[in-house]
Amino acid sequence: METPLFSALIKHKSRYPVSYHVPGHKNGEVFINEAREVFQEILKIDVTELNGLDDLHDPQEAIAEAQSLAAALYEVDKTFFLVNGSTVGNLAMIMACCSEGEPVLVQRNSHKSIMHGVQLAGAKPVFLSPVFDEQYKVPAYVEYETVKEAILQFPNAKALILTNPNYYGLSTDLTEIINLAHQYKIPVLVDEAHGAHFVLGKEFPVSSVKYGADVVVHSAHKTLPAMTMGSFLHVNSNLVDIDKVTWYLSILQSSSPSYPIMASLDLARAYLEECKQSMQEEIIQAVNKFKEQIGSLSGIKLITSKDKNIKTDPLKVTIQSTNGLTGFELQSIFETTGVYCELADIYNLLFVLPLKDIDLLSEKLTLLEPLLRNKKGLNNYHCYTYQADRKIISLEIPYSHFKNCKKEVVNFADAAGHYAAESIIPYPPGIPFIMAGEKLTEKLIEELINLISLGINIQGDQHISYGEIAVYRK
């Protein structure tokens, strides 16, 4: 299997080079003794733009070849390596398509990086509320009818931004939505962070690349064996100016990109190709074995959506308590035995499985069973649904208006009627619960207080823990 960038780094390492260039660890020779053993091998390929190692911002050799191999695997016109995570890809694709004051259609349960991209572009967001999955009790996908209504209201929208799958692996067919958007020459930008492995085949959801999306961003590090922050951005469109995408990536990405991260993307692509050729059946067998094991535990049920429009990623396994425990309480129990999961919310505990048969759970089952048996919770919690009763929501005041507005901190009791000056973001999954610029209501504040009482980790206003929130002055 070809790995041009990784091979170039190994070739460089084999020369036993003497470093008089950055970075300052000098191939691992200058490093604190306590950590040398852990870091030394990776530091030997943590280099800079040397002869033979190419340049991410002007790729012509090994990096260019590695990106071309990725583009061939995903069957797209162009693939870019991202070293600043999917966040930088989301920012770049939005800014390449949207400008200040222009309308853009945005799925409401999108990651904060999508919201930040719209803010940076100064675009006018029109938020599309997703349907609520009754089994998972989370927002899922935006319906065709919602998108159609939004496009009829805003036929000059500069982009339609979707998230598919959601964090829990719930995916839907985007064919009709993308075809509709293209009739109006509206490019479709998809945050498919959790779907980098969908090219594997029929057991997995279909990638939005196949549905005809114009730009797709993949967090390779989420489900592929790539280093954290390693991601892909794919362009496959005549509606998006690829030169603009390239330009924004050159601005937003580090001018000193990590060679270990880029090499891991090269290797992850090669691993995915191997999986596609021969390992699909083995992966699904491992998933089924894991589900059987986790489903055998007391007080646990596996969650499956009953929505006929949803196909769930096999690598995402979600469980709930049958005894009234929150997902956070389940998470605490599992961590007691050394089992660390991806995400807990009010209802769910989410596992992200590997693209390989790694049976590590069986040895923990005997430890988990007595901790879960007869463990009961209060079962009196509920979850906010992202204003699902309002399918299409525009901000009352554009982002540009708030640029020169001053902020003040008010008590929760006095917040209703004000506009939020900070995004309030439960993390994970990183989806804004309250967006900067959103008008606060009594219901929103009530739900926020409920989230805080459950101990959810919230990124945002530092005053929240004191029962206060930053707002724009009227």
C-alpha positions in Angstrom: 0.0 0.0 0.0 1.4 3.4 -1.0 2.1 5.9 1.7 4.2 8.6 0.0 4.4 11.1 2.8 5.1 8.6 5.5 7.7 6.9 3.3 9.4 10.2 2.6 9.7 10.9 6.4 11.1 7.4 7.1 13.6 7.9 4.3 14.7 11.2 5.9 14.9 9.6 9.3 17.1 6.8 7.9 19.8 9.3 6.9 20.4 10.0 10.6 20.2 13.8 9.9 21.7 16.5 12.0 19.2 19.2 12.6 20.1 22.9 12.5 16.5 23.8 11.7 13.2 24.1 13.6 11.7 22.5 15.7 13.8 23.1 18.7 13.8 19.5 20.0 16.3 18.7 17.1 14.9 15.3 16.1 14.3 14.5 19.8 17.8 15.1 20.9 16.9 18.1 23.0 14.1 17.0 25.3 13.3 16.6 29.0 14.6 13.3 30.3 11.4 12.2 32.0 9.5 12.2 28.7 12.2 11.3 26.2 11.3 7.6 26.1 7.6 8.4 25.3 8.2 11.0 22.6 11.6 10.2 21.0 10.5 8.1 18.1 7.7 10.4 17.0 10.0 13.4 17.3 12.3 12.0 14.7 9.7 12.6 12.1 8.4 15.9 13.6 10.3 18.0 11.1 9.7 21.1 8.9 9.5 21.8 5.2 12.8 20.2 4.2 13.9 19.1 0.7 12.0 16.0 -0.2 9.3 16.5 2.4 7.1 19.0 0.5 5.0 21.9 1.8 1.4 21.6 2.8 0.7 25.2 1.5 2.3 24.5 -1.9 2.2 20.7 -2.3 4.1 19.4 -5.3 5.7 16.2 -4.1 5.0 13.7 -1.3 2.1 15.7 0.3 0.5 16.3 -3.1 0.7 12.6 -3.9 -0.7 11.6 -0.5 -3.6 14.0 -1.0 -4.2 12.7 -4.5 -4.4 9.1 -3.2 -7.0 10.3 -0.7 -9.0 12.0 -3.4 -9.0 8.8 -5.4 -10.3 6.8 -2.5 -13.1 9.2 -1.8 -13.7 9.8 -5.5 -13.6 13.6 -5.4 -11.9 16.3 -7.4 -9.6 17.5 -4.6 -8.7 16.4 -1.1 -6.9 18.7 1.3 -5.1 17.5 4.5 -6.1 19.4 7.6 -3.9 19.7 10.6 -6.2 22.0 12.6 -9.1 19.5 12.8 -12.4 19.6 11.0 -12.9 23.0 12.6 -10.5 24.6 10.1 -12.2 22.8 7.2 -15.7 24.0 8.3 -14.4 27.6 8.6 -12.7 27.5 5.2 -15.6 26.0 3.3 -18.1 28.6 4.8 -15.9 31.6 4.2 -15.2 30.5 0.6 -18.9 30.6 -0.1 -20.4 33.3 2.1 -19.9 37.0 2.6 -21.2 39.6 5.0 -25.0 40.1 5.0 -25.7 37.2 2.6 -28.2 34.5 3.7 -27.0 31.0 4.4 -29.1 28.0 5.4 -27.7 26.2 8.5 -28.8 23.1 10.2 -29.5 24.1 13.8 -27.7 21.2 15.5 -24.4 21.9 13.9 -21.1 22.0 15.6 -19.9 25.3 17.1 -17.2 25.6 14.3 -20.0 25.9 11.8 -21.6 28.7 13.8 -18.2 30.3 14.2 -17.7 30.2 10.4 -21.0 31.9 9.7 -20.1 34.6 12.3 -16.6 35.1 10.8 -18.1 35.5 7.3 -20.6 37.9 8.7 -23.3 36.0 6.8 -27.0 36.0 7.7 -27.9 32.6 9.1 -31.2 31.0 8.6 -31.4 28.0 11.0 -33.2 24.8 10.0 -34.5 22.8 13.0 -33.9 19.0 12.8 -36.4 16.3 13.6 -36.1 14.8 17.0 -35.3 11.1 17.3 -37.6 9.6 20.0 -35.4 6.6 20.7 -32.1 8.5 21.1 -33.8 11.6 22.4 -31.5 13.8 20.3 -31.9 16.1 17.2 -31.2 14.1 14.1 -31.5 15.4 10.5 -33.3 18.2 8.6 -36.3 17.1 6.6 -36.6 17.7 2.9 -39.8 19.8 3.4 -37.9 22.1 5.8 -35.1 22.7 3.3 -37.6 23.2 0.5 -39.5 25.8 2.4 -36.3 27.6 3.4 -35.0 27.7 -0.2 -38.3 29.1 -1.4 -38.0 31.8 1.2 -34.3 32.4 0.5 -33.6 31.3 -3.1 -30.5 33.5 -3.1 -28.9 31.6 -0.2 -25.1 31.3 -0.7 -24.9 27.9 0.8 -26.8 25.1 2.5 -24.8 23.8 5.5 -25.7 20.3 6.8 -24.4 17.9 9.4 -24.7 14.3 8.5 -24.3 12.0 10.4 -25.0 13.5 13.8 -22.7 12.7 16.7 -24.5 9.5 17.5 -24.0 8.1 13.9 -27.6 8.8 12.7 -27.4 9.4 9.0 -30.0 10.1 6.3 -30.2 10.1 2.5 -29.4 13.6 1.2 -30.0 13.0 -2.5 -33.2 14.9 -2.8 -32.1 17.8 -0.7 -28.8 18.2 -2.6 -30.6 18.0 -6.0 -33.1 20.7 -4.9 -30.3 23.0 -3.7 -28.4 22.5 -6.9 -31.5 23.5 -8.9 -31.1 26.9 -7.3 -27.3 26.9 -7.7 -26.9 26.7 -4.0 -23.8 24.7 -3.0 -24.2 22.1 -0.2 -21.5 22.0 2.4 -21.5 19.0 4.7 -19.9 18.5 8.1 -19.4 14.8 7.9 -16.9 14.7 10.6 -18.0 11.3 11.9 -18.2 9.6 8.5 -14.7 9.4 7.2 -15.1 5.6 7.0 -18.4 5.5 5.1 -16.6 4.6 1.9 -16.3 1.0 3.3 -19.5 -0.1 1.8 -23.1 -1.3 2.2 -23.0 -2.0 6.0 -22.3 1.7 6.6 -24.3 4.8 5.7 -23.6 6.4 2.4 -21.2 9.4 2.3 -22.6 12.7 1.3 -19.9 12.8 -1.3 -21.8 10.1 -3.1 -25.0 12.1 -2.7 -23.4 14.9 -4.6 -22.4 17.4 -1.9 -20.1 20.1 -3.0 -17.7 20.2 0.0 -17.4 17.6 2.6 -15.3 17.7 5.8 -14.1 14.5 7.5 -12.5 14.2 11.0 -10.2 11.3 10.1 -9.1 11.1 13.7 -12.6 10.3 15.0 -12.9 6.8 13.4 -9.8 6.2 11.4 -6.3 5.5 12.9 -5.1 9.1 12.5 -3.7 11.5 15.1 -5.9 14.0 16.8 -6.6 17.0 14.6 -6.0 15.1 11.4 -8.8 15.7 9.0 -9.8 15.9 5.3 -11.6 18.5 3.3 -13.0 17.2 -0.1 -14.2 19.5 -2.9 -16.3 17.9 -5.7 -18.1 20.8 -7.3 -18.3 23.5 -9.9 -20.4 25.6 -7.6 -17.5 26.2 -5.2 -14.4 28.2 -6.1 -11.6 25.8 -5.2 -9.1 28.6 -5.3 -11.0 30.4 -2.6 -11.0 27.2 -0.5 -7.3 26.9 -1.0 -6.7 30.5 0.0 -8.8 30.4 3.2 -7.0 27.2 4.2 -3.7 28.9 3.7 -4.8 31.7 6.0 -6.5 29.6 8.7 -4.2 26.6 8.9 -0.9 26.8 10.7 2.1 27.9 8.6 4.0 25.2 10.5 1.9 22.1 10.0 2.6 18.9 11.9 4.3 16.3 9.8 3.3 13.5 12.2 -0.3 14.5 11.8 -0.1 14.7 8.0 1.8 11.3 7.9 -1.0 9.8 10.1 -3.5 10.9 7.5 -1.5 9.3 4.8 -1.4 6.0 6.8 -5.1 6.3 7.8 -6.1 6.4 4.1 -3.9 3.4 3.4 -5.5 1.5 6.4 -9.0 2.4 5.1 -8.2 1.1 1.7 -7.1 -2.2 3.3 -10.3 -2.4 5.3 -12.3 -1.7 2.1 -10.7 -4.6 0.3 -10.8 -7.3 2.9 -12.0 -6.4 6.4 -15.6 -5.3 6.2 -17.1 -8.6 7.4 -14.6 -8.8 10.3 -15.4 -5.3 11.4 -19.2 -6.0 11.5 -18.6 -9.3 13.4 -16.7 -7.4 16.0 -19.4 -4.8 16.3 -22.1 -7.4 16.8 -20.0 -9.2 19.4 -19.6 -5.9 21.3 -23.3 -5.2 21.2 -24.0 -8.7 22.5 -21.7 -8.2 25.4 -22.9 -4.7 26.4 -26.5 -5.7 25.9 -26.1 -8.5 28.4 -25.4 -6.2 31.3 -28.1 -5.5 33.9 -30.1 -2.4 33.5 -28.8 -1.6 30.0 -30.6 -1.4 26.7 -29.1 -0.8 23.2 -30.7 2.1 21.4 -31.9 1.7 17.8 -33.8 4.4 15.9 -37.2 3.5 14.5 -37.1 6.3 12.0 -37.2 4.7 8.6 -35.2 7.6 7.1 -32.2 6.9 9.4 -29.3 4.5 8.9 -27.0 4.2 11.9 -23.2 3.9 11.7 -22.3 0.5 13.1 -19.2 2.0 14.8 -21.5 4.2 17.0 -23.2 2.1 19.8 -25.5 4.0 22.2 -26.9 2.6 25.4 -29.4 3.9 28.0 -30.3 2.8 31.5 -33.5 0.9 32.1 -33.3 1.9 35.8 -33.6 5.6 35.5 -29.9 6.5 35.5 -28.6 9.4 33.4 -26.0 8.9 30.8 -23.6 10.8 33.1 -24.3 8.2 35.9 -23.6 5.4 33.5 -20.4 7.1 32.4 -19.2 7.3 36.0 -19.9 3.6 36.6 -18.0 2.5 33.4 -15.1 4.8 34.2 -14.8 3.2 37.6 -13.7 0.0 35.8 -11.4 1.8 33.4 -13.9 1.9 30.4 -13.9 5.4 28.9 -16.6 6.3 26.4 -16.9 9.1 23.9 -19.9 11.0 25.2 -22.6 11.0 27.8 -25.7 13.1 27.8 -28.9 13.2 29.9 -30.1 9.9 28.5 -27.3 8.3 26.6 -23.8 6.8 26.8 -22.0 6.6 23.5 -19.3 4.2 22.4 -17.1 4.7 19.3 -15.8 1.4 18.1 -12.6 0.8 16.2 -12.1 -0.4 12.7 -10.7 -3.7 14.1 -11.7 -6.5 16.3 -10.4 -5.3 19.7 -12.1 -7.3 22.4 -11.2 -5.4 25.6 -14.7 -5.2 27.1 -15.1 -8.9 28.0 -12.6 -8.7 30.8 -14.5 -5.7 32.3 -17.9 -7.4 32.2 -17.5 -9.1 35.6 -16.5 -5.8 37.1 -19.4 -3.8 35.5 -22.2 -6.3 36.3 -22.3 -5.9 40.1 -22.0 -2.1 39.8 -25.0 -1.9 37.5 -27.2 -4.5 39.1 -30.1 -2.9 41.0 -28.6 0.5 40.6 -31.5 3.0 40.2 -31.8 6.7 39.4 -34.5 9.3 39.7 -35.6 9.2 36.0 -37.0 12.8 36.2 -34.9 14.5 33.6 -35.7 15.9 30.2 -33.9 17.2 27.1 -34.1 20.4 25.1 -35.1 19.9 21.5 -33.6 22.9 19.7 -36.9 24.6 19.2 -38.2 21.8 17.0 -41.6 23.5 16.9 -40.0 26.3 14.8 -38.6 24.7 11.6 -37.0 27.9 10.1 -35.4 30.5 12.5 -33.6 33.7 11.6 -31.7 35.8 14.0 -33.7 38.9 14.8 -30.6 41.1 14.7 -27.6 40.4 12.3 -24.2 39.5 13.7 -22.8 42.8 12.3 -25.0 44.8 14.6 -23.4 43.3 17.7 -19.8 44.2 16.7 -19.8 47.5 18.5 -22.3 46.5 21.2 -21.1 46.4 24.8 -21.7 43.4 27.1 -23.0 43.1 30.6 -23.5 40.3 33.0 -27.0 39.7 34.4 -28.6 37.2 36.6 -30.5 34.3 35.0 -33.7 35.8 36.4 -33.2 39.0 34.5 -31.9 37.5 31.2 -35.1 36.8 29.3 -35.5 39.4 26.5 -31.8 40.1 26.2 -29.6 38.8 23.4 -26.9 36.3 24.4 -23.3 37.7 24.1 -21.7 34.3 24.3 -22.5 30.9 22.9 -23.4 28.4 25.6 -22.1 25.0 24.4 -22.4 21.6 26.2 -19.2 19.7 25.3 -19.2 17.2 24.0 -20.9 17.2 21.5 -20.0 20.9 20.9 -23.5 21.9 19.6 -24.5 25.4 20.8 -27.4 25.2 23.2 -27.7 29.0 23.1 -26.0 30.9 20.3 -24.4 34.3 20.5 -26.9 36.8 19.2 -29.9 34.6 20.1 -32.7 36.2 22.0 -33.0 34.6 25.5 -36.4 33.4 26.6 -37.6 32.1 30.0 -37.8 28.6 28.6 -34.2 28.7 27.4 -33.0 29.9 30.8 -35.0 27.2 32.5 -33.5 24.6 30.3 -30.0 26.0 30.9 -30.5 25.8 34.7 -31.7 22.2 34.2 -28.5 21.3 32.3 -26.3 22.9 34.9 -28.1 21.0 37.7 -27.2 17.7 35.9 -23.5 18.5 35.9 -23.1 18.9 32.2 -19.7 20.4 31.1 -20.6 23.7 29.4 -18.2 25.8 27.4 -19.1 29.5 27.3 -19.7 32.3 29.7 -17.5 32.0 32.8 -20.3 33.5 34.9 -22.7 30.6 34.3 -21.6 28.7 37.4 -22.7 31.7 39.4 -26.1 31.9 37.9 -25.2 34.7 35.6 -24.9 35.1 31.8 -23.3 37.7 29.5 -25.7 39.6 27.3 -25.6 42.6 24.9 -26.8 45.8 26.4 -30.0 47.0 25.0 
